[in-house]
Amino acid sequence: MADEDASPRGARGDPKEPREFVKYTFYKVRPEWRLLPADAKKKQKAEFAALLHDLEDEIVLRTYSLVGIRAETDFMLWTVDPHLETLRDLARRVSSTELGHYLDTAHAYLAATRPSEYFGGSASGSGERAATKALPRGSRYLFVYPFWKKREWYSLPFEKRQEMMRDHFRIGHKYPNVKIHTAYSFGLDDQEFMLSFEADEPLDFLDLVMDLRPSEASKYTEWETPIFTCLLATPEQALDALGI
């Protein structure tokens, strides 16, 4: 599958700008919440939605629904901020709501932005800058997964790795409607990278993944699951999807 720099289409920003922390947090509502009276659930959803709207004014935050998509999670918050403490405070504020008392964190992935070592300040003449900023485009779907390279990859000469990444870049450019977001987790979390892809048509991403399968760089993929298909939603839409 696509890896750390499959396509730098999503790259933005100046390498001298502050880098950012990226967090993908997946939540599951406990079964007992669904047994609460409808009025209580309605009040809790309103409180939670108001909090998310307040947070949207403070940090980069996008809400996604996974109801009916994945069994172990109901919705996801994609958050970006230069300060790790901000993400910690966000978690505290979520947990302090009435609905937060009924939420379990199904998955949580932490990463950070950095310039690509393969493309530097610009990518293969594309004129796009190294990725120090994570800027969601707002596409209808987001595909998220943790990613590991085989250790053999890092033993290859840099020029060989760069050549393979340029081939990945070429394949990625066949799918201009798919935007990649690459973040690095070395030393921060269990995975090496966190990858997410925005697209308005899920089958575009499926075709991209299949097209990348035969590439030489794909031979050095160690692990790339779980994969989450997320639907962009307003806070109200994501909460209404939980049921009445």
C-alpha positions, 0 to 999 in steps of 0.5 A: 500500500501507499507508504510514507511519501507515496505522493507529496500532494498534501505537502504544505508549509515552510520547513522553518515553521513550527511542526505539528502533532497529529492525533487520530482518536477513535471512540466507542460508546458503551452499550449502557449509554443506549439504554438511557432515556432519549431526553438524557441522550439528547442533552448529552449529545448537545453538550458534546457537540458544543464542546467540539464546536468550541474546540474547532475554534481553538485547534484543527479538528475534524469529526468523522463517523464510523457507525456501520463501518467498523465494529469496534469504533463509532466516531473519530476525532482528527486533531492537529496542534503544535503543542502536545499539551493541547491534545492532552487537554482536549482529552480531559475536556472530552472525558469531563462531559456527560457523554464522555463518561460513556466513551471508551477509546478504541484506538489512539494514534500519535504522530508529528509532521516533518519535511520528507527526506526524499523530496526536501523543500519541493517534490520532484519538481512539483513545486509543493513544499515539505510537509510541516503543516497538516491541512485537512482538505475536507473531502467526504472520506478519510482512510487512516492507518498506522504503517511500519517499514521493514528494517531492511528498507533503512539499510538500502542506499539513500539513492535507491530508496529515493528512486523507489519513492519517486516511483510511488510518487509517479503512481500517486499522481495518477489519482489527483483526487486522493490527498495524502497526509503523512505524519511520523511516529518514531519515538512517539508511538508504537507505529513508525508512521500515521497515514491518512488519505482524503477522497470524495470517492472511496473507489479512487483510494481502492484503485490507488492501493491496488495500483501501488501493490506491484511497486518495488517499495511495497516489498518493504512494507512490514505492517499497515493495519488496522485500516479505518474508513471514516465519513466526514461529519459535523459533530451533530451528524456523528452523534446522531448516527449513534441513535436516539 
